[in-house]
Amino acid sequence: MRPTTVPLPGWGALRAALGTAAADREALSAGWARPGERALWFSRSAWSLAALADAFAEILGVPPVVAVPDYICNAALAPLAQRASLVFYPVSAETLAPDWQGCADLPRFDLFLLVHYFGQPSEAAAAADFCADHRAVLIEDAAHVLRPLPGIGETGMATLYSPHKLLAAPDGAALVVAETGAELLAPLRAAADRLGDTAPPTGNWVWRRAIQKTPPGRLLARFRPGGQPDFASDPAPTPLPITPALSAAGGTLIGRADLDAIALRRAANAIALAEALTPLAEWMPLFQLRNDVPPYRLVMRCRDETVADDLYARFRAARLPVESWPDLPEGVGADSAARLLRGTLLLLPCHQGIEAESAAAAYARAMENRR
């Protein structure tokens, strides 16, 4: 079977998603909140960030200043940017950790957003020290992380997870507040109430996934691949619907997920794909792949943008899923590490629905068809 960009739910899960019963939030949170922590649920992590900004505005008496990396999806920042002032810090082109030397030149900030890119732990201990020196609060962005891992969600006052990005679910994001951040819970809950309880509609999502699982749907996907038509293009900016609440279908499908099995499958798939494909082009995995770190995508660093563009075009021509990431914020310098990363990284699916051997064979065939 040809790979898909995202995992498809089983037929039983799709039937369950058509129900209207809301998931038990406390039971749902067990996969992401450690003992003593509390989780609030939203549809997207963009709304988790919005709630955090509103909560700190209440605490500080003024909108907060938030330091975010310049290597980040600009569209996801929209609700935050409406509620806070943003300052951008540079990242390392090699590790994607904050460029601490560059961070030393930042203006004053109240919150520091540390991103754990593609499921890999970043330098949380160093970020905690940096925040302590600047009297700022550390927030961990683990939107690419399946579930808490050593080095992730242990240091920040709050941690953002986006299970819907890794599971077969239409929406669902957890904002986990550390035990040491208990005073943040009341203003966060008030902020969530102000955002409202409108959830995304999910009926179309359920039916699209059902069609994708049928032979006609699989055939249609071969002729209408998703994503951008060429490597250099970014998605057209679209306003984020004001649907901040977790949907019943999202909660149901997240609650049904076997996180242990999914973690093992994702890690094994990424390793198998990397071993098969790395020798075939001038590229290599961005991170050292491990059995105990389930990745969001298999991220391959190409020698240069020419290689990335060529591979992207070949995979698109073969109707195989491939992505670039992200749509960078305006003003990111042409010579920045963020631009270098945007121009040389390719993302391949390695999710729990992939059959690694057949996927590797399909990508290998596409790589043989050089332009």
DANORPE-V496062 format. One line per field, one symbol per residue. phi: phi as a letter, one per 30 degrees, with the letter a starting at -180 (. if undefined). psi: psi as a letter, one per 20 degrees, with the letter a starting at -180 (. if undefined). Layout:
# DANORPE-V496062
phi=???
psi=???
This chain:
# DANORPE-V496062
phi=.ddcdbdcdddddddddddcdddddddddddbcdejcbbccbdbdeddddddddddddddibedcccbddcadddddeddddbbccbccdcddccideddddddcddebcbbccccdhjcdccddddddddddchbcdccccdccdaebejbiccddbbcbbeddccdbdakbccccdedcedddddddddddddjcdcddbeddddddddddcedddddddcbddiddbdddcdddbddedbddddddddddddddcddddddddddddddddddcedcadaaedcddbdcbdddbdcccdeadddddddeddddddicdabcacddddjdddcdddddddcbccccdbddcdceddddddddddddddd
psi=pqqqhqqpqrhhhhghiiripqqohghhihihprpirqpqprhqhhhghgggggghhgghiqpqpppqqinqohhiighghiirppqpqqrpigijrqnhghhhjqrqqhqpoppnpkippamhghhggghghjlrppppokhjpgrqrpipjihqhqppqmhhhirmqhroppoppqhikhiigghghgghhhhrkpqqpighgghghghhiqghhhghhhimqaaqhrhiqqqppqqpqmmiqprggggghghipnhghggggggggggggghhhgiirmrqphqppqhjnpqgroppoqgahggggggggghghjlqpqqrqaoqqqipqhjqhghgghiipqpqqkriipogghghgghgghhhmq.
